[in-house]
């Protein structure tokens, strides 16, 4: 597996006189699910926004397949914690909206993609429903499908399950792993929830408190394997990794 699909080359970011991201270099492999984990306010969301082209490094470069990120484009889709559905569009309409700039698709191809992603997220029977008629978890699935339909190669997710109840959050974690496997997209997932990070990630990048610097780079797949049934949460391997990561975070925040 090539690890240089998405590369951070000595990236820093300051806002005014406040350093937010310290000198950061790392590489991310194509089709991997990488979790950015760290204390609240450490700068991990800022790093994700830099990947999305919504902001720019103060110094250093972010490269996608060797090309510098110069601004937003459809290759990098974003899903936020807030439910970003368009209330005037149906579920199908919201998914189709992601393809509004896809001049390479015919009307039939657009329709087929909408059907494909409705099936993928399990909302075929809700295709004609409006967002105010479906749950928060369903709306987040629609947001994910909209980014995928747009043709995003990289999916950037900023605590997308943070506002959901525990059971819905757990179910969407399982579904995200399944979607990532089927779609083979590269996903960067930002969270401060250690258990969520350990369950979801192929790889966890643990960041320090602000300014963010890499504390630890953990190959979760090597420790837990590629398959993540919910039962793995009860395993000794899961508990050990969870506790080790939690210790890193607590030690960094001085809460131990």
N, C-alpha and C positions, 0 to 999 in steps of 0.2 A: 504493500500500500504506500503510495506517495504521500508524504506529509507536507508538500510544498504547494498544495492547491490554493490555499489562502494563507498569506504570509504577513506577519507584522514585523517590520524591520525598524528596530530602535524607535518605536513610537512613543512620543510624549504628548501630553495635553495640559495646558494651563488655561484657566479662566481669570483674566486680569493677572493678579499676583498670586493666585491660588493654584498650586500644582494639583492636578486631579489624576493624571496617569504618569507614572514614572517610566523610565527607559525600558520598554517592553519589546521583546523579540520572541516570536513563536510561530510555528507553522501548523496548519490544520489540514488533514487529509480530506480528499473528496469523499462524499457519502458517509461521513462520520457524524455522530451526534456528540457535540462537545458542550459541556456545561461550564459557564463562568460562575464561580461560586466565591462569595466573600461577604464581609460584613456589610450591612446597609450603608449606602452612601460612599462605598469605597472607590467607585469609579468604573465598575464593571458595565453598567448601562452606557456610560460614556464611550467605552471601547466598542460596544455593539453599535452605537450610533455612528461611530467613525467607519465601521465596516459598511453600514448602510448608506454612507455618503451624506448623512444628514448633518454632519459636522466634519471638521478637518483637523488632522494632527497639527500640533504646534511645531513639531519636528518629527522626522521619520516618515515612513511610507507604509501603506497597506496595499498589497498586491493580490489580485485575483487572477490566477493563471498567468502570472507575470505582468499583468497590466495594472497600473496604479488606479485605485479607486478615486474618481474625480467628482462624484456626485451620485444621486440616486438613479437607479435604473431597474428595469423589471427582472434582472437576473438576481436581485437581492430583495426578497419580500419580507415585510415586517408584521409581526403580530404582537399587540400590546396587551397589558393587563386589562385595560378598559375595553368593553365590548364595542368593536369598531364596525358594527353593521350599519347599513344605510336603511333607515326606517321606512322610506318610501318605496323600497325595492323588496320583492319576494326573496326567499332563500335562493332560488335559482337565479334571480336577477342580481343578487349580491355576488354570487360566484361568477356570473358572466361579466360583471363590472370589472373584474380583474383583467379581462382580455380587451379592454377598450382601446388599447394601443397596439394590439396584435394585428397589424395589417397583413401578416403572412397567413392568416387563417380565414377560410371561407365561412359562410354562415352555417353550413352543415357541420364543419369541424368545430366551431364554437359550441354548437348544440351538443355534439358528441362529448366534448370535454366537460360541459356542465353535467351531463348525465353520468359521466365517468366519476367525477368528484362527488356528486351527490351520493352515488353508490359507495364510494370509498369512505365517506364520513358517516354513512348509515342514515341519511336524511332524505331518502327518495320520497317517502310519503309526505314530507313537509315542504316539497319543492315550491308549492304555491302559497305557503304560509308567509306572513310578515314577521319581522324580528320580535315585535312585541307579543307574539303568540307562541314563542318558543323560549326554552330556558336559557340561562346564561351559558351553561356548558355547550348547548347546541349552537349558540351564537359564536362561541370561540371556535367550534369545529367549522362553521361557515367561514370565519376569518382565515383559518388555515387553508381551507379549500380554495378561497379566493386568491391567495398568494400562489398556491400551486398551479391553479388554472392560468395565472398570468405567465407562467413559464419560469418561475424563480428557480434558480439552481441552488441558491443559498437562502435558507429560511432563518430569519432573525427573530427570536422570541424573548420578549422582555417580561418575565414573570407572568406569563399568560394565564396561569391557573390560580394566581394569588387571591383573587376575589371570590373563588368558588368554595362551596362547602367541601368537607373532607372526602366524602364518598364520590362526589362528582369529579373532584380533582384527581383522585386515585384512578377512576375509570378513564379519564382523558390521558393520564400518563401512560396507561396501557395502550390506548388507541394511538397515541403519538409514536410509540415504539413500533407499532404495526404499520402505521403510515410511512414512517421513515424507511422501514424495511422494504415495503412495496414500491415506494417512489424513488428510493436511493438518492435522496437529497442530502445536502450538507446542512446541518442544523447547528446554530449557536443558540443555546438556551441559557438565559440569565435567571438566577435564583439566589436567594439566601437560605433556602430550605435544604438542609444537608441530606435528609432522607430522600427527598425528591431528586436531588442531584445524583446520589448513589444509584437509585433505581433506573434513572433515565440514561445516564451517560455511557458512552463508549470511553470517554476520557473527561476528567475533571481538571480544570485549571483553577487552582485555589489562589485568590488574590489577597494581598495584605489590605489593611486599612489605608485610607487616602493619604498620599497618592498611591494608586494601585500599582503594585509590582507582583510578579509571579512568585508565590511562596512554594507551590508544589504543583507538579504536573503528573497526574495519576492515570495510569492505563487501567481503567475499570474492567474492560473486556478481558484482560489477562487475568484478573482476579476473580471475576464473577461469570465469565463466559458471555456469549452473544445473546443467548435466549434469556428473557426476563419475565417468567411467569410471576404472578403476585406472590406465590409461595416462597420465592427467594428472599422476601423481606423477613422471613422467619429463620433464615439460615445463619449459622455461626459466621460464615464468611461475610455476609451482609452486615451483621452487627459489628464485626471487627472493623470493617472498612468505615462504616458509619461513625463509629466511636473515634477512630483515628483522625478522620476528617474533622469531626466536631471538636476534637482536642486542638487541632491546628487553628480553627477559627476562634475558639475560646482563648487560646494562648495569645493570639494576635490582638484580641479586643480586651485582654486583661481581665476576663471574667472567670478565670480559674485561680 
